[in-house]
Amino acid sequence: MRSLRAAQTFRSLLSARPLHGAASPAAAAAAAGSRWCAPLVPPPRLPPPSPRVMPGGVAGAVSFSLTFATVAAAEAKAKERPPTDLLPQNVVLYQYQACPFCNKVRDIINILQRRIRPDDELTNEEEAKWRRWVDEHLVHMLSPNIYRTTSEALESFDYIAQHGNFSFTERFAVKYAGAAAMYMVSKKLKKKYNITDERASLYDAANTWVEALNGREFLGGSKPNLADLAVFGVLRPIRYLRAGKDMVENTQIGEWYQRMENAVGEPSRIQE
């Protein structure tokens, strides 16, 4: 009897019309089964693609073209010679005084000269040869000499600390930590460039330069050229260190150095 009543009740539910706002039989069945599984929710419908949206490949190509055109225009503008009234009459170089690379101004002199005087002949073969010699040989003689011993390393960093804008604490750290580090580095550089005697290699380089002068006041003749300035720039930071004093006392470079010092003048320092 109970089974018969349950079947009749189920048939009456299926045949009954749903009221307004009431759930349909299928929905009711789904609701009844919701205790056992979550209802399926259809994914949201995406809007149709707009005809104004550009395909990815075309957008990338357009973006690249615009970027390339901007860069090309900027490069062309940079290559234009500035008006005559905007060309610098006096070039001021800001540098770290104790650094030989700053003193020599390697790698930017040619660019400066081409931009300021593009019509001038850049250099001659002799000048170019000795500027390469400075880069490839002379500059490598410095570190093994000025950091040759612990006392010379401390002397060098004391000079650096005194000629830089450091506080008292920074001077102490620069002098002792820097000296210790560069003393070790100098030994590696000595081995790298096959230097057996630091002072002898420095003296040989100085004498090689004097021979290149061949009796002239400067390599450039009556006035220094870029090679003179390159050699002077490398030697200037070490001139009054022990290595520089030994070099002047044991070679013939002192007279040329003094002429260069007179021609170039003293550097102007900016202190905080």
Salt bridges, closest charged atoms under 4 A:
GLU75 OE2 - LYS79 NZ 3.43
GLU80 OE1 - LYS77 NZ 3.63
ASP107 OD2 - ARG106 NE 3.67
ASP119 OD2 - ARG81 NH1 3.48
GLU126 OE2 - ARG216 NH2 2.90
ASP135 OD1 - LYS104 NZ 2.61
ASP135 OD1 - ARG106 NH1 3.92
GLU152 OE1 - ARG148 NE 2.86
GLU152 OE2 - ARG199 NH2 2.47
ASP158 OD1 - LYS175 NZ 3.69
GLU198 OE2 - LYS190 NZ 3.21
ASP246 OD2 - ARG199 NE 3.05
